[in-house]
Amino acid sequence: MRIYLLFFLLLKITIIYGNEIDTLSLLTGGNTKYWDRIDSNIVNYGIAFSKDSTIEWYDKDRAIHYTCQQDEMSERCFVINNGRMYIYYRMKDRKSHIIDSLFILKITDDSLIINFNEGNDGMLIFIKSKDQNSKTKPWVNPDPRLKPGFKAPIIQDADLLTDNIESIISWLKIRGDPYPESFRVRYKILIDKNGNIQQVSNLEDPSLLNPFNYFYSLLFEKIKELRFFPAMNIYSNETYEFKWVLPINYNR
């Protein structure tokens, strides 16, 4: 019986671990593999996955595509776990953090379908690029502010956001209005030279925020009240405007 149970346990571990290895092999082709996006809502032309866990979005010229200044400053990486792909920044001077979580809906040697949820809405569809030889190249318009001494903005009160979320939930609970027990949402924000937020936009599909629209509208207003230490050059003390993707993962 012990031998049987041990065999079953080892088999289960092998299947789970093996599936992740197989997925990684299909994604990277054992080195670096290029995937061209073919669905109608094309934002970036493609993605390159490498066996060292780095990931690069590229445009039609294979130039690396950045969605914000954070992308330029940090190495973007990925990890596969239980059928999900977690994308994170690998940074030298601070703790790495997850910026995206994607469901792998389908993967073969020549096709890839991923999504931000387990459904069919908003799928990102890729095929194996016919050009597997051309390497990605540096972005043709690098941000001139990214030079020695540049420091990204930092939120002034890291606990304020959590306090605001708890406050909103407590108020909605009194009113009898619905609220999420846990959620993940991303906001694209523009931080000015004084550390104030000038622009906010929600990066999530509005249909995914139902039935908690009122909660998210209140949270949106609280996001605009956050204050940051602005982006700056620590040598010259010059401050900058900065576009930032703010991910919020909350669990009660």
ChimeraX attribute file (.defattr): number of C-alpha atoms within 10 A of each C-alpha:
attribute: neighborCount
match mode: 1-to-1
recipient: residues
	/A:1	6
	/A:2	7
	/A:3	8
	/A:4	9
	/A:5	10
	/A:6	11
	/A:7	12
	/A:8	12
	/A:9	12
	/A:10	11
	/A:11	13
	/A:12	12
	/A:13	12
	/A:14	12
	/A:15	12
	/A:16	13
	/A:17	13
	/A:18	13
	/A:19	16
	/A:20	18
	/A:21	13
	/A:22	13
	/A:23	19
	/A:24	18
	/A:25	18
	/A:26	18
	/A:27	25
	/A:28	21
	/A:29	16
	/A:30	13
	/A:31	11
	/A:32	19
	/A:33	22
	/A:34	28
	/A:35	25
	/A:36	23
	/A:37	22
	/A:38	13
	/A:39	14
	/A:40	9
	/A:41	11
	/A:42	11
	/A:43	13
	/A:44	16
	/A:45	18
	/A:46	24
	/A:47	23
	/A:48	22
	/A:49	24
	/A:50	21
	/A:51	16
	/A:52	12
	/A:53	15
	/A:54	19
	/A:55	21
	/A:56	20
	/A:57	22
	/A:58	24
	/A:59	17
	/A:60	11
	/A:61	11
	/A:62	20
	/A:63	18
	/A:64	21
	/A:65	23
	/A:66	16
	/A:67	14
	/A:68	14
	/A:69	17
	/A:70	16
	/A:71	15
	/A:72	16
	/A:73	17
	/A:74	14
	/A:75	16
	/A:76	21
	/A:77	20
	/A:78	21
	/A:79	16
	/A:80	19
	/A:81	14
	/A:82	11
	/A:83	15
	/A:84	19
	/A:85	18
	/A:86	17
	/A:87	20
	/A:88	20
	/A:89	21
	/A:90	18
	/A:91	13
	/A:92	9
	/A:93	6
	/A:94	8
	/A:95	8
	/A:96	15
	/A:97	13
	/A:98	17
	/A:99	17
	/A:100	16
	/A:101	18
	/A:102	16
	/A:103	20
	/A:104	21
	/A:105	18
	/A:106	13
	/A:107	16
	/A:108	13
	/A:109	13
	/A:110	13
	/A:111	17
	/A:112	20
	/A:113	18
	/A:114	20
	/A:115	20
	/A:116	20
	/A:117	16
	/A:118	13
	/A:119	10
	/A:120	12
	/A:121	12
	/A:122	13
	/A:123	19
	/A:124	20
	/A:125	21
	/A:126	21
	/A:127	19
	/A:128	19
	/A:129	17
	/A:130	10
	/A:131	11
	/A:132	12
	/A:133	10
	/A:134	9
	/A:135	14
	/A:136	18
	/A:137	12
	/A:138	11
	/A:139	16
	/A:140	9
	/A:141	7
	/A:142	11
	/A:143	11
	/A:144	6
	/A:145	17
	/A:146	14
	/A:147	10
	/A:148	9
	/A:149	13
	/A:150	19
	/A:151	19
	/A:152	20
	/A:153	22
	/A:154	13
	/A:155	14
	/A:156	13
	/A:157	12
	/A:158	12
	/A:159	9
	/A:160	15
	/A:161	17
	/A:162	13
	/A:163	11
	/A:164	15
	/A:165	17
	/A:166	13
	/A:167	12
	/A:168	17
	/A:169	20
	/A:170	13
	/A:171	11
	/A:172	15
	/A:173	12
	/A:174	8
	/A:175	9
	/A:176	9
	/A:177	12
	/A:178	14
	/A:179	19
	/A:180	16
	/A:181	9
	/A:182	9
	/A:183	12
	/A:184	14
	/A:185	17
	/A:186	16
	/A:187	18
	/A:188	17
	/A:189	21
	/A:190	19
	/A:191	24
	/A:192	20
	/A:193	18
	/A:194	14
	/A:195	22
	/A:196	18
	/A:197	21
	/A:198	12
	/A:199	13
	/A:200	19
	/A:201	12
	/A:202	15
	/A:203	13
	/A:204	13
	/A:205	12
	/A:206	10
	/A:207	9
	/A:208	13
	/A:209	16
	/A:210	13
	/A:211	12
	/A:212	13
	/A:213	15
	/A:214	15
	/A:215	19
	/A:216	20
	/A:217	10
	/A:218	14
	/A:219	16
	/A:220	15
	/A:221	11
	/A:222	15
	/A:223	17
	/A:224	15
	/A:225	13
	/A:226	17
	/A:227	19
	/A:228	20
	/A:229	19
	/A:230	24
	/A:231	24
	/A:232	20
	/A:233	18
	/A:234	12
	/A:235	10
	/A:236	9
	/A:237	11
	/A:238	13
	/A:239	21
	/A:240	20
	/A:241	18
	/A:242	21
	/A:243	21
	/A:244	19
	/A:245	20
	/A:246	15
	/A:247	16
	/A:248	14
	/A:249	11
	/A:250	13
	/A:251	8
	/A:252	7
